[in-house]
């Protein structure tokens, strides 16, 4: 199929050439970005494109430019291939042409199990991923680049992602990893493929990434609870094997210790509302007189608030609660949740910018961009 194989009545290269007063070959060179075309001719061709309404055929253009004008947005886990009786389809790829969502945290939905269907269900249930997609799409769409959403929850799925990139079906990858032991970032970099990661990798990998100063965010939460006069404070931590969870716990403990609180009760959660509720139950069983709580993400804080309400404990009068992320869950919580803001959309857009920069300058060294958290004060603390 040639670039002129279009629906009847659709403008062709010949139409543009006639309107611009140049040859078809010249129009093709301008549209495909070939250098050394007179600027006056380039302007004439662009005007003719606008007048005729011509739209280049992306597939034909990619044969010339060797660019797909798309990037893979990969949500990756660290699971193994399921047994044959439970086998499900490999990674799903679909154009992420539109998105809306809320928030979460890097590594927020660690430990998905149960095959591709379960993995995808968990991903879409987590508001964090919607915010990532929103940030990526809003950055790439004005630049004519389309993200392709892929899931890589098994070794087979990871191999297919690497193959997809090797074949040039996408120019590079934006990777959101849901597990500390995820091998995909290393597989991509070992293959020499351009990629950027959301969040610092748990293991050393030569890959660019964006992340948040998580310890500083936890410090803001600790200082807020102390400023309110809380003295019997506990925390619901994220998964201990996820760097974001580790950093938030370390930052909170360090700040509390600096203010004369050497011991802080900790219950581990999984960055889900259910795990937050369960952790709150455990903390209250051992420390029923708690008056302050820091949850390492908003979903767990929402689960904790639900348990406190069921126990007849008032937030913040009896227990002040602070979350992390500033998601839609924080605003819809009752009472609205004081939280540490993670600018997920901005971080996702920066991830996309770093990838495009790497594609335009392949010799550019890997880099990291760390965003600063801010405290958003609402009624819960």
BELTA-V37033 format. One record per backbone hydrogen bond with DSSP energy under -0.5 kcal/mol. NH is the residue of the N-H (numbers start at 1). CO is the residue of the C=O. Records with the same first field share a line. If there is no record, write none. Layout:
NH = CO, CO
This chain:
5 = 2
6 = 4
10 = 7
16 = 12
17 = 13
18 = 14
19 = 15
20 = 16
21 = 17
22 = 17
27 = 23
28 = 24
29 = 25
30 = 26
31 = 27
32 = 28
33 = 30
34 = 29
42 = 38
43 = 39
44 = 40
45 = 41
46 = 42
47 = 43
48 = 44
49 = 45
50 = 46
51 = 47
52 = 48
53 = 49
54 = 49
58 = 56
61 = 57
62 = 58
63 = 59, 60
64 = 60, 61
65 = 61
66 = 62
71 = 146
72 = 172
73 = 71, 148
74 = 72, 174
75 = 73, 150
76 = 74, 176
77 = 152
86 = 83
87 = 84
94 = 149
96 = 147
97 = 95
102 = 127
108 = 105
110 = 107
118 = 114
119 = 115
120 = 116
121 = 117
122 = 118
123 = 119
124 = 120
125 = 121
126 = 122, 123
127 = 125
128 = 103
129 = 126
130 = 126
131 = 127
132 = 128
133 = 129
134 = 130
135 = 131
136 = 132
137 = 133
138 = 134
139 = 135
140 = 136
141 = 137
143 = 140
144 = 141
145 = 140
146 = 69
148 = 71
149 = 94, 147
150 = 73
151 = 92
152 = 75
158 = 154
159 = 155
160 = 156
161 = 157
162 = 158
163 = 159
164 = 160
165 = 161
166 = 162
167 = 163
168 = 165
169 = 164
171 = 70
173 = 194
174 = 72
175 = 173, 196
176 = 74, 174
177 = 175, 198
178 = 76
182 = 179
187 = 183
188 = 184
189 = 185
190 = 186
191 = 187
192 = 189
193 = 188
196 = 173
197 = 208
198 = 175
199 = 197, 210
207 = 205
208 = 195
209 = 367
210 = 197
211 = 369
213 = 371
214 = 212
217 = 213
218 = 214
219 = 215
220 = 216
221 = 217
222 = 218
223 = 219
224 = 220
225 = 221
226 = 222
227 = 223
228 = 224
229 = 226
230 = 225
233 = 231
234 = 292
235 = 265
236 = 294
237 = 235, 267
242 = 239
246 = 242
247 = 243
248 = 244
249 = 245
250 = 246
251 = 247
252 = 248
253 = 249
254 = 250
255 = 251
256 = 252
257 = 253
258 = 254
259 = 255, 256
260 = 257
261 = 256
262 = 260
265 = 233
267 = 235
269 = 237
276 = 272
277 = 273
278 = 274
279 = 275
280 = 276
281 = 277
282 = 278
283 = 279
284 = 280
285 = 281
286 = 282
287 = 283
290 = 287
291 = 232
292 = 232
293 = 320
294 = 234
295 = 293, 322
296 = 236
298 = 324
301 = 297
302 = 298
303 = 299
304 = 300
305 = 301
306 = 302
307 = 303
308 = 304
309 = 305
310 = 306
311 = 307
312 = 309
313 = 308
316 = 314
318 = 314
319 = 314
320 = 291
321 = 380
322 = 293
323 = 338
325 = 340
330 = 327
331 = 327
332 = 328
333 = 329
335 = 333
337 = 330
338 = 321
339 = 376
340 = 323
341 = 339, 374
342 = 325
343 = 341
344 = 342
347 = 343
348 = 344
349 = 345
350 = 346
351 = 347
352 = 348
353 = 349
354 = 350
355 = 351
356 = 352
357 = 353
358 = 354
359 = 355
360 = 356
361 = 357
364 = 361
369 = 209
371 = 211, 369
374 = 341
376 = 339, 374
377 = 375
378 = 376
380 = 336
381 = 378
